[in-house]
Amino acid sequence: MNDVALMELLTEARRASRLQLLELLSTRIERLEADNASRDQILSMLKSWISARQNVGASKSQGVAL
């Protein structure tokens, strides 16, 4: 596999990962709206969700570094 093909595969993997996160975000917001959550509740939940996702990413990168 050459460098160009590898870069294309990595770019596509990142794109797919971002799309998956956007779909998860959309689903979360729809659930909160269905529960008649207030704007503040939605923002609080999203901040919590972002923090949890960042913690997962940090623990994965630490595992790779070990």
Secondary structure, DSSP 8 states (H G I E B T S, - for coil): --HHHHHHHHHHHHHHHHHHHHHHHHHHHHHHHHTT--HHHHHHHHHHHHHHHHHHHHHHHHHHH-
